[in-house]
Amino acid sequence: MHLTLARSDAIRQYPEVPFFGVVDHCPGGPRTGPPRRLAWAHTSAPDARGENGEIVREKVTRLFVTVAIAEAFSWLGLLIAMGVKYGPLGNELGVKIFGPLHGFLFVAYGVLVLLTAWQRRWSVLATGLALVCAVPPLATLAFERWARKRGMLTDAAPATPEPAPVG
């Protein structure tokens, strides 16, 4: 797709459109109508974000859930490794493995909490609770389950149970 600047008369004809004045040329000839705004990339490929970024939002949410689960189990692994290190065996290999792994997942969880909270428009209280849940062992699992039950991890509104008929 080739882009050319629109003629100055086209820009004068459509004063409500800012200076961008870009006309697309395609096999059938130039596009008619008001000049379009210049975007970052004019390609024929579909928009990777989808409408309003749902695809990106879903990927970030899935990554948040995965990291929340992994962070909980790395915390558990680190606690077991610390028990082995300071217990009768005195072997610190587990701490050398689970320590850096848990540190990475802890930081990744914090970043993903902030990203997910921003994209899903969580309240400050819910975001703070998610961040605090990174500290106690296995609390990220509880927070993920709590957030899922309240519809904080999906686009759809949480389902409300229908009342059962009486009689």
C-alpha positions as CSV (number, residue, x, y, z in Angstrom):
1,M,0.0,0.0,0.0
2,H,1.5,3.3,-1.0
3,L,0.8,6.5,0.9
4,T,0.9,10.0,-0.6
5,L,0.1,13.4,0.9
6,A,-3.3,14.7,-0.1
7,R,-3.4,17.9,-2.2
8,S,-3.9,21.1,-0.3
9,D,-7.4,21.6,-1.7
10,A,-8.4,18.2,-0.1
11,I,-7.1,19.5,3.2
12,R,-9.0,22.8,2.7
13,Q,-12.1,20.8,1.8
14,Y,-12.0,18.8,5.1
15,P,-10.9,21.4,7.7
16,E,-12.0,19.2,10.6
17,V,-9.3,16.6,9.8
18,P,-5.9,17.6,11.2
19,F,-3.0,18.2,8.8
20,F,-2.3,14.5,8.3
21,G,-4.1,14.4,4.9
22,V,-3.1,10.9,3.8
23,V,-4.7,9.2,0.8
24,D,-4.3,5.4,0.2
25,H,-3.6,4.2,-3.3
26,C,-4.9,0.7,-4.0
27,P,-5.5,-1.2,-7.2
28,G,-8.8,0.4,-7.8
29,G,-7.4,3.9,-7.6
30,P,-7.1,6.4,-4.7
31,R,-9.5,6.2,-1.8
32,T,-12.2,8.9,-1.9
33,G,-13.5,10.8,1.0
34,P,-11.8,12.8,3.7
35,P,-8.1,12.3,4.3
36,R,-7.3,9.7,7.0
37,R,-5.1,10.2,9.9
38,L,-1.6,8.8,9.5
39,A,-1.2,5.8,11.7
40,W,2.0,4.1,13.0
41,A,1.8,1.3,10.5
42,H,-0.3,1.2,7.3
43,T,-0.2,-2.4,6.3
44,S,-2.9,-4.8,5.1
45,A,-2.3,-7.1,8.1
46,P,-5.1,-7.1,10.7
47,D,-4.7,-5.2,13.9
48,A,-2.8,-7.5,16.4
49,R,-4.5,-5.9,19.4
50,G,-8.0,-6.6,18.3
51,E,-10.9,-4.3,19.1
52,N,-9.9,-2.2,22.1
53,G,-7.0,-4.5,22.9
54,E,-9.0,-7.6,24.1
55,I,-6.4,-10.0,22.8
56,V,-3.6,-8.3,24.6
57,R,-5.8,-8.0,27.7
58,E,-6.6,-11.7,27.6
59,K,-2.9,-12.6,27.2
60,V,-1.8,-10.4,30.1
61,T,-4.6,-11.9,32.2
62,R,-3.6,-15.5,31.3
63,L,0.0,-14.7,32.1
64,F,-1.0,-13.1,35.4
65,V,-2.9,-16.3,36.4
66,T,0.1,-18.5,35.4
67,V,2.6,-16.4,37.3
68,A,0.3,-16.2,40.3
69,I,0.2,-20.0,40.4
70,A,3.9,-20.4,39.7
71,E,4.8,-17.8,42.4
72,A,2.8,-19.7,45.0
73,F,4.5,-23.0,44.2
74,S,7.9,-21.4,44.1
75,W,7.2,-19.9,47.6
76,L,6.3,-23.4,48.8
77,G,9.4,-24.9,47.2
78,L,11.6,-22.2,48.8
79,L,10.0,-22.9,52.3
80,I,10.7,-26.6,51.9
81,A,14.3,-25.9,50.7
82,M,14.8,-23.6,53.7
83,G,13.6,-26.4,56.0
84,V,16.1,-28.8,54.4
85,K,18.9,-26.3,54.6
86,Y,18.4,-25.5,58.3
87,G,17.2,-29.0,59.2
88,P,19.3,-32.1,59.9
89,L,20.4,-32.5,56.3
90,G,22.0,-29.0,56.0
91,N,21.8,-29.1,52.2
92,E,21.4,-25.6,50.7
93,L,21.1,-26.7,47.0
94,G,17.3,-26.2,47.1
95,V,17.6,-22.6,48.3
96,K,20.1,-21.9,45.5
97,I,17.5,-23.1,43.0
98,F,14.2,-21.9,44.5
99,G,15.6,-18.6,45.8
100,P,16.3,-16.9,42.5
101,L,13.3,-18.6,40.8
102,H,11.0,-17.3,43.5
103,G,12.6,-13.8,43.4
104,F,12.0,-13.6,39.6
105,L,8.4,-14.8,39.9
106,F,7.7,-12.4,42.8
107,V,8.8,-9.4,40.8
108,A,7.0,-10.7,37.7
109,Y,3.8,-11.2,39.8
110,G,4.0,-7.6,41.0
111,V,4.5,-6.2,37.5
112,L,1.6,-8.3,36.2
113,V,-0.7,-7.3,39.0
114,L,-0.1,-3.6,38.0
115,L,-0.6,-4.4,34.3
116,T,-3.7,-6.5,34.9
117,A,-5.2,-3.9,37.4
118,W,-4.7,-1.2,34.8
119,Q,-6.2,-3.1,31.9
120,R,-9.1,-4.6,33.9
121,R,-9.7,-1.3,35.8
122,W,-9.4,-2.8,39.3
123,S,-10.0,-0.6,42.3
124,V,-7.0,0.6,44.3
125,L,-8.1,-1.7,47.2
126,A,-8.2,-4.8,45.0
127,T,-4.8,-3.9,43.5
128,G,-3.3,-3.4,46.9
129,L,-4.7,-6.7,48.1
130,A,-3.2,-8.5,45.1
131,L,0.2,-7.0,45.9
132,V,0.0,-7.9,49.6
133,C,-1.0,-11.4,48.6
134,A,2.5,-11.9,47.1
135,V,4.0,-12.0,50.7
136,P,2.2,-14.9,52.5
137,P,2.8,-18.3,51.1
138,L,0.1,-19.5,48.7
139,A,-2.0,-16.3,49.1
140,T,-1.7,-15.6,45.3
141,L,-3.7,-18.7,44.7
142,A,-6.5,-17.5,47.0
143,F,-6.4,-14.0,45.4
144,E,-6.6,-15.5,41.9
145,R,-9.6,-17.6,42.9
146,W,-11.3,-14.7,44.6
147,A,-10.8,-12.4,41.6
148,R,-12.1,-15.0,39.2
149,K,-15.2,-15.5,41.3
150,R,-15.9,-11.8,41.2
151,G,-15.4,-11.5,37.4
152,M,-12.2,-9.4,37.8
153,L,-10.3,-11.6,35.3
154,T,-12.9,-11.8,32.6
155,D,-14.6,-9.3,30.3
156,A,-18.1,-10.6,30.9
157,A,-20.0,-9.5,34.0
158,P,-20.2,-12.2,36.7
159,A,-23.1,-14.5,36.3
160,T,-25.9,-14.1,38.8
161,P,-27.7,-17.2,39.8
162,E,-31.4,-17.3,38.9
163,P,-33.8,-17.8,41.7
164,A,-35.3,-21.3,41.9
165,P,-39.0,-21.6,41.5
166,V,-41.0,-22.1,44.6
167,G,-43.6,-24.7,44.9
